């Protein structure tokens, strides 16, 4: 069986007031795309400058990653903040670690 990599991730803007939840098969590429898209009014992450990675989870099946993304997107901001705090309590930007 093949090993596949999928990621559910949360990014935020520089002042940590907006959260964006996404899914990708290439986290480094996707973060680059978010960074290049800064200020683009045609996308949520671009419009709100959500290019700073603060949380991610790894999956080997896309179905589970998509299911998890949908689950987290439905959560309140408080619940998302609690999730982030489990692995990154100071909300350190993790882009350079990817």
PLY file of the C-alpha trace (Angstrom):
ply
format ascii 1.0
element vertex 98
property float x
property float y
property float z
element edge 97
property int vertex1
property int vertex2
end_header
0.00 0.00 0.00
1.19 3.51 -0.82
1.82 6.10 1.84
0.13 9.39 1.10
0.41 12.66 2.94
-2.51 14.95 3.57
-2.71 17.79 6.04
-5.47 19.69 7.76
-4.03 23.02 8.79
-4.92 26.30 10.44
-3.36 29.59 9.45
-3.83 33.04 10.91
-3.04 36.62 10.02
-0.01 38.47 11.48
-2.00 39.82 14.45
-3.71 36.46 15.09
-7.29 37.70 14.81
-8.51 35.55 11.88
-8.37 31.76 11.48
-8.38 29.84 8.21
-8.83 26.05 8.08
-7.73 24.13 5.00
-6.64 20.76 3.64
-3.77 19.97 1.27
-1.49 17.20 0.07
1.56 19.51 0.07
1.72 21.75 3.11
4.87 23.63 2.08
3.44 24.44 -1.36
0.11 25.51 0.09
1.76 27.85 2.59
3.77 29.36 -0.25
0.53 29.89 -2.19
-1.09 31.57 0.82
1.94 33.85 1.20
1.92 34.76 -2.49
-1.83 35.41 -2.29
-1.58 38.03 0.50
-3.98 40.88 -0.10
-5.94 39.08 -2.84
-9.53 40.13 -2.23
-10.82 37.11 -4.20
-9.88 34.56 -1.54
-10.59 34.46 2.18
-7.02 33.63 3.19
-5.64 36.28 0.85
-8.10 38.98 1.86
-7.37 38.50 5.56
-3.61 37.76 5.22
-3.96 34.25 6.68
-0.57 32.84 5.73
0.97 32.05 9.13
0.74 28.36 10.04
-0.21 27.74 13.67
-1.56 24.17 13.62
-1.62 21.07 11.41
-2.56 17.41 11.50
-1.22 14.65 9.22
-3.36 12.00 7.51
-2.62 9.18 5.09
-6.14 9.05 3.59
-7.73 12.05 1.92
-11.21 11.03 3.08
-10.20 11.36 6.74
-8.46 14.67 6.12
-11.50 16.16 4.37
-13.80 14.86 7.10
-11.58 16.44 9.77
-11.37 19.76 7.90
-15.17 19.94 7.67
-15.47 19.08 11.37
-13.04 21.81 12.48
-14.57 24.43 10.16
-17.91 24.00 11.96
-16.38 24.67 15.37
-16.56 27.92 17.28
-13.47 30.11 17.42
-13.03 29.13 21.09
-12.96 25.43 20.26
-10.46 26.04 17.43
-8.29 28.05 19.82
-8.38 25.20 22.34
-7.30 22.77 19.61
-4.40 25.00 18.56
-3.34 25.32 22.21
-2.96 21.52 22.51
0.08 21.59 20.20
1.02 25.25 19.95
-0.05 27.13 23.10
1.87 30.31 22.19
0.60 30.36 18.59
4.15 30.39 17.29
4.25 30.64 13.49
5.35 27.24 12.19
5.97 28.07 8.53
9.74 27.62 8.82
9.29 24.16 10.31
7.50 22.82 7.23
0 1
1 2
2 3
3 4
4 5
5 6
6 7
7 8
8 9
9 10
10 11
11 12
12 13
13 14
14 15
15 16
16 17
17 18
18 19
19 20
20 21
21 22
22 23
23 24
24 25
25 26
26 27
27 28
28 29
29 30
30 31
31 32
32 33
33 34
34 35
35 36
36 37
37 38
38 39
39 40
40 41
41 42
42 43
43 44
44 45
45 46
46 47
47 48
48 49
49 50
50 51
51 52
52 53
53 54
54 55
55 56
56 57
57 58
58 59
59 60
60 61
61 62
62 63
63 64
64 65
65 66
66 67
67 68
68 69
69 70
70 71
71 72
72 73
73 74
74 75
75 76
76 77
77 78
78 79
79 80
80 81
81 82
82 83
83 84
84 85
85 86
86 87
87 88
88 89
89 90
90 91
91 92
92 93
93 94
94 95
95 96
96 97
